[in-house]
Structure formats: structure tokens, C-alpha cells
Amino acid sequence: MDGTKRANIKHGMSVAIVLKQDQDTGYLTDGIVRDILTKSPSHPHGIKVRLMSGEVGRVKEIY
């Protein structure tokens, strides 16, 4: 699924995000969505979310 569209992302979903400090390497962090932080319906770099672990990043993959 497409991580750039807000409608595809729901609370409790398993996703892979890229953290701000990992943007240059592209290293992905797996987790469960706690909060959806992007208000617009889409974002070209991925919807920004907060994981249950508290980490914040942009969704690159949805499982």
C-alpha cells in the first residue's frame, strides 16, 4: 500500500518508517502506529506518524 496517502494508514497498523536522522541512509524502523501527525490527505515523502515506541517518522511501507 501507499504510505503517501493518509487514508491508507490507520491506528494500530504495522508500518516501516524512516526517522529524521535516518533520511540520508534510508534505514527503516518497524512499529505500530499510535498517532497520525500529518493533517493533509497526502504527502510526497510519506505520512508522518508516531509509533507506539514514541518514535516519529514518515511511512515508507505498510504491512
VOPAGU-2260 file (C-alpha; in pm, 1 decimal, decimal comma):
REM VOPAGU-2260
SITE   aa  ch    i         X         Y         Z
SITE  MET   A    0       0,0       0,0       0,0
SITE  ASP   A    1      93,6     360,6     -49,1
SITE  GLY   A    2     241,2     537,3     256,4
SITE  THR   A    3     193,1     879,6      95,4
SITE  LYS   A    4    -188,7     872,1     134,8
SITE  ARG   A    5    -337,2     936,6     480,1
SITE  ALA   A    6    -647,6     723,4     405,0
SITE  ASN   A    7    -427,6     410,4     382,4
SITE  ILE   A    8    -294,2     448,5     737,4
SITE  LYS   A    9    -492,4     358,5    1049,8
SITE  HIS   A   10    -414,5     341,8    1420,3
SITE  GLY   A   11    -270,2       4,5    1519,0
SITE  MET   A   12    -130,4     -77,9    1173,0
SITE  SER   A   13     213,7    -229,8    1133,6
SITE  VAL   A   14     437,5       1,6     929,4
SITE  ALA   A   15     800,5      81,4     847,4
SITE  ILE   A   16     903,8     445,7     889,0
SITE  VAL   A   17    1217,3     643,3     816,5
SITE  LEU   A   18    1329,1     855,3    1113,3
SITE  LYS   A   19    1458,4    1211,4    1060,3
SITE  GLN   A   20    1817,8    1108,8    1143,0
SITE  ASP   A   21    1794,7     810,8     902,7
SITE  GLN   A   22    1668,4    1003,1     598,7
SITE  ASP   A   23    2012,2    1011,7     435,3
SITE  THR   A   24    2069,0     635,1     480,9
SITE  GLY   A   25    1707,2     526,0     422,9
SITE  TYR   A   26    1721,5     291,6     726,9
SITE  LEU   A   27    1366,0     179,2     815,0
SITE  THR   A   28    1222,3     131,2    1163,8
SITE  ASP   A   29     929,0    -107,7    1214,7
SITE  GLY   A   30     645,0     -37,7    1455,8
SITE  ILE   A   31     275,0       4,3    1526,3
SITE  VAL   A   32     100,6     337,3    1453,6
SITE  ARG   A   33      -8,5     526,6    1767,7
SITE  ASP   A   34     -82,9     871,0    1616,6
SITE  ILE   A   35    -111,8    1010,3    1264,2
SITE  LEU   A   36      60,4    1350,2    1267,0
SITE  THR   A   37      14,8    1467,4     905,3
SITE  LYS   A   38    -315,3    1651,5     865,1
SITE  SER   A   39    -323,5    1672,9     483,8
SITE  PRO   A   40    -469,5    1381,8     280,4
SITE  SER   A   41    -131,8    1308,0     119,1
SITE  HIS   A   42     238,5    1392,7     141,1
SITE  PRO   A   43     500,7    1314,3    -126,5
SITE  HIS   A   44     758,7    1186,5     127,8
SITE  GLY   A   45     513,2     980,1     333,3
SITE  ILE   A   46     259,6    1046,6     607,3
SITE  LYS   A   47     423,9    1138,8     938,5
SITE  VAL   A   48     324,8     910,6    1227,9
SITE  ARG   A   49     419,1     839,6    1589,7
SITE  LEU   A   50     478,8     474,7    1673,5
SITE  MET   A   51     381,9     302,1    1999,5
SITE  SER   A   52     752,9     328,4    2092,7
SITE  GLY   A   53     729,6     709,2    2066,2
SITE  GLU   A   54     946,6     733,4    1753,8
SITE  VAL   A   55     829,7     975,6    1484,4
SITE  GLY   A   56     890,9     939,4    1111,4
SITE  ARG   A   57     739,8     913,7     766,3
SITE  VAL   A   58     569,6     593,6     648,2
SITE  LYS   A   59     761,2     414,1     371,6
SITE  GLU   A   60     596,1      68,6     389,0
SITE  ILE   A   61     265,7     -67,7     518,2
SITE  TYR   A   62     247,0    -434,4     621,0
